[in-house]
Structure formats: structure tokens, C-alpha cells
Amino acid sequence: MVNSALWYREFGVPEEVLRLEHAPPAALTAGSVRVEMRLAPVNASDLIPLTGAYRHRVTPPAVAGYEGIGVVTEATPGAEHLLGKRVLPLRGEGTWQRYVSCPAALAVPVPEAIADPLASRAYINPLAALLMLDLYNPAGRRVLLTAAGSDCARLLGQWALQRGATAVAGICRSPAHADSLAACGITPVAQSERARIDQLAATADIVFDATGGVLAQQLLEAMRPDGLFVCYGLLSGQTFALKRHYPPVRWFHIRNYLADIAAAQWHALFRRIWPLLAESRCGEARIFPQADWREALALYRQPGRQIKPVMSLQP
């Protein structure tokens, strides 16, 4: 058995530090399963750690990737019931490799109705959207999103409407996202429309921001003091200043909510996520062989991208 894995052994630009390496997988430890991976997507959360942005908690060498779907092919005693099942291998090894080991208790079975390309993306963005809406109830409120063309924002908008938000608007850099956002019930707003953005911010009850930087500063300046600003990302690579007259600002980092979640809670969360995903509009996926990982990253970086690059880990 030979494992093909995308390793990074130092921090840097992902295209420069990732290497496809081949070696036998390590032996399973007690209480774990081996998952033969099928698909794994490319997310910002996969690439940012490679740059060293989280060096206080991420140390190379490591295999890249945080989510994906596969089939359990080997199990230690007590976990034999998982053999042959499609699962999400949570909180195990990096997922951009053919074979991943993870704790058997955190191998989440995937319903038959959820196809592999969608199931491979069921962890990071859906879970973040679900947890944020649990924390900050959108019912009866006007919601404004940034980076609205992203997977997480698109789910935030759809699920906020399902929970009773009175209106959801989404700011996006590329006009290519306008039609798909409108189809989700989200009012699209071009990031260049500064006056309109100010108007929307002034009436928003909750802003979910994934960009930071100049746009976040503009929104905070325009918002009412009784609004709520939730920052869950800095895709611009820039922070923003806080001022006394701003509304309350909350910081959401998904990792802060995962460490203390018991296995039973993980499974309960996904029992909520599966039906939501099945009913949601999600972006299309384009499958790349693992050997073409550079092309997958190039698609991910395309401005106005509407297709999610997903790697096939099968030979």
C-alpha cells in the first residue's frame, strides 16, 4: 500500500512549498480507522496555514487539507462497523492524501442522498455557518454579508433566510456572482457601489464579514450603534481599527468552538447539516486529479470564480 500525499515541510507560498510525496501509510493506532479518500476541496482554510499565518498552532512538516470524503477500508477493534462506509474523517490527518487515519468516533457517516462532491465540502464552511447562526440569531433581522460569493457566505445567507431574517444582502467583488446570489434569495451588491453599501450597512442589524480591511472599516463607520458586526475572516489580508462609536464587534474563529466538542455532539451537528445542505444551492465543483493540484489552486485563485476546485485522491 502506497500513500500519495501533498506535504509542506516549511512555510511559504502554497504553490512553492507543497510537494506530492509517495510512501507507505503509518500503522493505525488503537481506536482509529483508515479512510481511503475520494475527494477533498480547496479552501482558504487549507491554504492560509501553509503561509505561516497560524504558526503558533501549526508546525510543518504536515499534509495539507482539512476536509474531504472517503471510504473506511481498515478499522481497529471496536470500529469494524464502519468498514465500507462513506465518511468524513474529522480532526485526523491532513486530507490531501489518498489514505487518512482518524479517530473512529469522529468518522462521520455520509447519507446516501449526499453525493461525493457535495459531501466533501460538508465540514468547514457549513459548520462555520451553522455555528454562527446559532450564536447570532438572524430571525427578524436584516443581514449583510461580505465575500458573498464564497461558499460560507452563500450558506449563511440561505440559512439566515430560513431562520426568519427579514432580508439578506451580499457584497461581492465580481458581478459574475450576482445571478447565483439572487437565485439564493440574497440581494447582490457590487463592492464598488460604495454609496449603496453605506445605505445597507446603516440599516443592517447583523453584518457577517469575511474580508476585514477597508471594506470592514467602511461598514463599521456606516452601521448603527445597536447593530452587530461579526468578523469571521480576513480574506483581504488586512485588519481594521476599532473606534468607540462602532457597534459591538464579535470575532468568530471556528477552531475555538471545536476543541471541546464531544464525539456525540459532532454527530448531532452533522445530523442538522445534512438536510440543510441537501436543500441549499451550492456552487458547482470541478474535479482535478491529485497530480494536477497546481491547476486546482490556480482555479481557486481566479477572480470571480464560481466553481469550487476539488481534488480526486483516487489513482
Disulfide bonds with the S-S distance in Angstrom:
none
